[in-house]
Amino acid sequence: MKGSQSGRLRGRVWPNVTALVLFAGFVFPVYWMFSTALKPDAQIISEEPVWFPSSPTLEHFATAVQAEHFWTLVRNSVTVTLLAVGLALLIALFSAFALARMRFRGRKGVILTFMIAQMAPWEVMVIAIYMTVRDADMLNSLVPLTLFYTVMVLPLTILTLRGYVAAVPKELEESAMVDGCGRTQAFRKVIFPLLAPGLMATSLFGFITAWNEFPMVLILNKDAEAQTLPLWLSRFQTAFGDDWGATMAAASLFALPILLLFLYLQRKAVGGLTAGAVKG
């Protein structure tokens, strides 16, 4: 009896220890980035590492936000990312419903095409995309970026939402249609509220993909005012030399929207799952 209890205790301990080690390994670089951004220069270049900033300062953040074109690039990144995620979710929502609920010739081929498109490296098509945009006289425009970012996140968004739609019992939709709802009304009133976790997960994936995208904007948008934050961050250290505090502040500002969005959507996704279970 005692042996079985000690075995169960060891079985509970080692997964927790492993999780804590992994958590520390992933979180420490983020902590070091933010803490370095708050340290005075003397603590950043000191021979002994300063684990906690004793006198935090916002001077490095002020340097970052006062950089040339910063707020213009923030507006560009937010605009392109939100439009791309919104378009991808709108298209994927109806496409996922069609793939999950309707039976038509070539359905499996369409699903396979989306899988192949998701696995294909977009970098190999940069030259072809550049020539297409150049011939359309749309270089240094946010419109091609928005369209291509939408296409980039669309395959996985469709495949993910298809799984969520397929998980909703058909009986719920059929019951709503028996009560007088059309297919569109049944989708809007029955299926759509149950897709909240899937919408949260796919929107987070799309936001991270579009927000971090680098090669496409590097090729298509040479004008400094038509670029996005990833290019600004890559050139920030060159512009400010060895100002590591300002560099870390710039990286912190770039990562902050993703961290906040992740924390917000994670809570909302869990809330959606719980609400769906209670209403079921």
JOKAZI-V752809 format. One record per residue. NEAR is the number of other ideal C-beta (glycine too) atoms within 12 Angstrom. Layout:
near
NEAR
NEAR
This chain:
near
7
8
9
10
11
12
13
13
14
14
13
14
14
14
13
14
14
13
15
14
14
13
14
15
14
13
17
15
16
22
22
25
28
27
28
35
38
28
33
22
23
15
25
29
16
16
8
9
14
21
14
15
27
14
14
20
23
21
22
36
28
17
27
35
26
19
30
18
25
31
18
23
36
27
19
34
39
23
25
42
38
25
27
40
35
25
27
38
34
23
26
40
31
27
28
39
30
24
32
32
28
20
11
12
8
13
18
13
13
24
24
16
20
29
19
14
22
23
14
16
12
25
17
11
20
22
16
16
29
24
16
19
28
18
12
15
11
22
25
22
25
34
24
31
39
34
27
36
40
32
31
37
42
36
34
31
44
38
32
36
44
32
22
33
34
24
21
32
18
19
14
26
29
17
17
25
21
13
14
10
19
15
20
16
16
27
28
19
21
32
38
28
23
29
36
28
30
39
32
31
31
38
39
34
34
43
35
28
32
44
40
28
35
28
26
37
41
22
28
36
36
17
18
20
21
28
36
42
39
32
33
37
34
22
23
34
21
15
23
23
12
14
24
27
37
35
31
34
38
39
31
33
35
34
26
23
25
28
24
17
28
23
16
18
29
19
18
22
26
18
17
25
24
15
16
25
13
9
14
14
